[in-house]
Amino acid sequence: MDITKDTIIGELVAEDYRMASIFKNNGIDFCCNGNRSIADASAKKNIDVASLLAKLEEVRNQNTGAQTDYHTWPLDLLADYIEKKHHRYVEQRSLELKAYLQKIAQVHGDRHPELVEVEELFKKSAGELAVHMKKEELMVFPRIRKLAQAKLQGTEVKASPMGNVDTSVKALMHDHDTQGETFRRIAELTDNYQMPADGCNTYRVSFAMLKEYEDDLHLHIHLENNILFPKAVAIEEEFLVTTGVG
């Protein structure tokens, strides 16, 4: 893929995930809002598009060894990977982070009242993600696995009584947008996870874990929004057309 001002951000990151760091460093959302062109995103952030394109090309030309090419993975493998890696990470880290954030809000909240809002936002986010992931694991991912196998084996899959994948993923992507907004607010409140001078070690650990959590969530959402979901919808559309199932 040539990199131009009209290149769609999500498609570029789907092809080469190294590009994500450039967008992240410039405050450009490549996961939830990855359907924008580089020009549109640059204009919104008042970034010189030529400079951004040059940085992207520089990264592309770097020989950093083999990169994980998620775009070539079978959809059932990608769904398994997301569930076993990213879903498990969210489940584990959410419990740890809730305890840490509660502690620093209690200890430092008088001097840093923003910590109280951060704790509340994270607790709400963790609860929403738990429900969201169960929807994927119990309803959407099984359907995607069936579609992937049908495509591979050339066999038919009956229409789902719960509706098409397209309808389900639209709701899931809306959830992703909500999470993106939540973490933009958390990053704003924490000055991009910069610890104040009077912060303790628990404060430091909490912010480091929170940043890691956000980074993992960005990759998690990117894999679904820009690779898994569009490909699943395309396979189902092809299936419905070729088999006449409605």
C-alpha positions in Angstrom: 0.0 0.0 0.0 1.3 3.4 -1.0 1.2 6.0 1.9 -0.6 9.2 0.8 -2.7 11.8 2.5 -5.8 9.9 1.4 -4.7 6.6 2.9 -7.1 5.3 5.5 -5.4 5.1 8.9 -6.9 1.9 10.1 -6.1 0.1 6.8 -2.5 1.3 7.0 -2.0 0.1 10.6 -3.7 -3.2 9.7 -1.0 -3.7 7.0 1.9 -2.6 9.2 1.3 -2.2 13.0 4.6 -0.3 13.4 2.7 2.7 12.0 0.6 2.8 15.2 3.4 4.3 17.2 3.6 7.3 14.9 -0.2 8.0 15.1 -0.2 7.5 18.8 2.7 9.9 19.3 0.8 12.5 17.4 -2.4 12.0 19.4 -4.2 10.3 16.4 -6.7 7.5 17.2 -5.9 4.6 14.9 -8.4 2.1 16.4 -11.8 3.6 17.2 -11.5 6.3 14.6 -9.3 4.4 12.2 -11.7 4.9 9.2 -10.4 8.5 8.6 -7.8 9.5 6.0 -4.4 10.8 7.2 -5.3 14.2 5.8 -8.5 14.4 7.8 -6.8 13.3 11.0 -3.9 15.7 10.5 -6.2 18.6 9.9 -8.1 18.0 13.1 -4.9 17.9 15.1 -3.2 20.8 13.2 -0.4 18.5 12.2 1.6 19.1 9.0 0.5 16.2 6.8 3.8 16.2 4.8 5.8 15.8 8.0 3.5 13.0 9.2 3.8 11.1 5.9 7.6 11.4 6.0 7.6 9.8 9.5 5.4 7.0 8.3 7.6 6.3 5.3 10.7 6.4 7.6 9.1 3.7 9.8 8.1 1.6 6.8 11.7 1.7 5.5 13.2 0.5 8.8 14.3 -3.1 8.7 13.3 -4.2 12.2 12.9 -7.9 11.5 9.8 -9.9 11.1 6.6 -8.1 12.1 3.4 -9.8 13.2 1.2 -9.8 10.1 -2.3 -10.1 11.7 -3.9 -9.3 8.4 -2.9 -12.6 6.9 -4.2 -14.7 9.8 -7.3 -16.9 9.4 -10.2 -15.3 11.1 -10.8 -18.1 13.6 -7.1 -17.9 14.6 -7.4 -14.2 15.1 -10.6 -14.5 17.2 -8.8 -17.1 19.3 -5.8 -14.9 19.8 -7.9 -11.9 20.8 -9.9 -13.9 23.3 -6.9 -15.7 24.8 -4.5 -12.8 24.9 -6.4 -9.6 25.1 -9.6 -10.7 26.9 -7.6 -12.5 29.5 -5.3 -9.5 29.9 -8.3 -7.2 30.5 -9.8 -9.6 33.0 -6.6 -9.9 35.0 -5.4 -6.3 34.8 -8.8 -4.9 35.6 -8.9 -6.5 39.0 -5.3 -5.3 39.8 -5.9 -1.8 38.5 -9.1 -1.3 40.4 -7.4 -2.0 43.7 -4.4 0.2 42.9 -6.5 3.1 41.7 -8.8 2.9 44.7 -5.8 3.1 47.0 -4.1 6.1 45.4 -7.5 7.9 45.2 -7.9 7.4 48.9 -4.4 8.4 49.8 -3.7 11.2 47.3 -7.3 12.3 46.4 -7.3 15.3 48.6 -4.3 16.8 46.8 -5.1 15.3 43.4 -8.9 15.1 43.1 -8.6 14.0 39.5 -7.7 10.6 40.8 -11.2 10.1 42.1 -12.6 10.6 38.6 -10.0 8.4 37.1 -10.9 5.6 39.5 -14.6 6.0 38.7 -14.0 6.1 34.9 -11.9 3.0 35.1 -14.4 1.0 37.2 -17.1 1.9 34.8 -14.9 1.0 31.8 -13.9 -2.4 33.3 -17.6 -3.3 33.9 -18.6 -2.4 30.4 -15.7 -4.3 28.9 -16.5 -7.4 30.9 -20.1 -7.4 29.4 -18.7 -6.5 25.9 -16.2 -9.4 25.9 -18.8 -11.9 27.0 -21.0 -10.9 24.0 -18.0 -11.5 21.7 -17.1 -14.8 23.3 -20.6 -16.3 23.5 -22.2 -14.9 20.3 -20.0 -13.1 17.8 -16.7 -15.0 17.9 -18.5 -18.5 17.5 -20.3 -17.1 14.4 -17.0 -15.8 13.0 -15.3 -19.1 13.5 -18.2 -20.9 11.7 -17.9 -18.5 8.8 -14.1 -18.9 8.6 -14.4 -22.7 8.5 -17.2 -22.6 5.9 -15.1 -20.4 3.7 -12.1 -22.7 4.1 -14.0 -26.0 3.6 -16.5 -24.7 1.0 -19.5 -25.7 3.1 -22.6 -23.8 3.9 -23.5 -22.2 7.2 -27.1 -21.6 8.2 -28.2 -18.0 8.8 -27.9 -17.1 12.5 -31.2 -16.6 14.4 -29.4 -13.7 16.2 -28.9 -11.9 12.9 -26.0 -11.1 10.7 -22.5 -10.4 11.9 -22.7 -6.9 10.4 -25.5 -5.9 12.9 -23.6 -7.4 15.9 -20.2 -5.7 15.1 -21.8 -2.3 14.7 -22.9 -2.5 18.3 -19.5 -3.8 19.4 -17.7 -1.0 17.5 -20.0 1.5 19.2 -18.8 0.0 22.5 -15.2 0.5 21.3 -15.9 4.2 20.6 -17.2 4.6 24.2 -14.0 3.0 25.6 -11.9 5.2 23.4 -13.6 8.3 24.8 -13.1 7.0 28.3 -9.4 6.5 27.9 -9.0 9.9 26.2 -10.5 11.4 29.3 -8.3 9.3 31.6 -5.2 10.3 29.7 -6.2 14.0 29.9 -6.8 13.8 33.6 -3.4 12.1 34.2 -1.5 14.4 31.9 -0.7 11.3 29.8 0.2 9.2 32.8 2.8 11.6 34.2 3.3 11.1 37.9 3.4 14.3 40.1 6.4 15.0 42.3 4.6 13.9 45.4 3.5 10.6 44.1 4.4 7.4 45.9 5.6 4.0 44.4 2.0 2.8 44.2 1.1 5.9 42.3 3.9 5.2 39.9 3.0 1.6 39.4 -0.7 2.5 38.9 0.0 5.0 36.1 2.5 2.6 34.4 -0.1 -0.2 34.5 -2.8 2.2 33.3 -0.8 3.2 30.3 0.1 -0.4 29.5 -3.6 -1.2 29.8 -4.6 1.6 27.3 -1.9 0.5 24.9 -3.1 -3.1 25.0 -6.7 -1.9 24.5 -5.7 0.1 21.5 -4.2 -3.0 19.8 -7.2 -5.1 20.9 -9.7 -2.7 19.4 -7.6 -2.2 16.3 -7.5 -6.0 15.6 -11.3 -6.1 15.8 -12.3 -2.9 14.2 -9.8 -2.9 11.3 -9.2 -6.6 10.6 -11.5 -9.1 12.3 -14.9 -7.4 11.9 -14.5 -6.1 8.3 -13.3 -9.5 7.1 -16.0 -11.4 8.8 -18.7 -9.1 7.4 -17.2 -9.5 3.9 -17.1 -13.3 4.2 -20.8 -13.3 5.4 -21.8 -11.0 2.6 -20.1 -13.3 0.0 -21.7 -16.3 1.6 -25.2 -14.8 1.6 -24.9 -13.8 -2.0 -23.4 -17.1 -3.3 -25.7 -19.4 -1.4 -28.9 -17.4 -1.5 -29.4 -17.6 2.3 -31.3 -14.7 3.8 
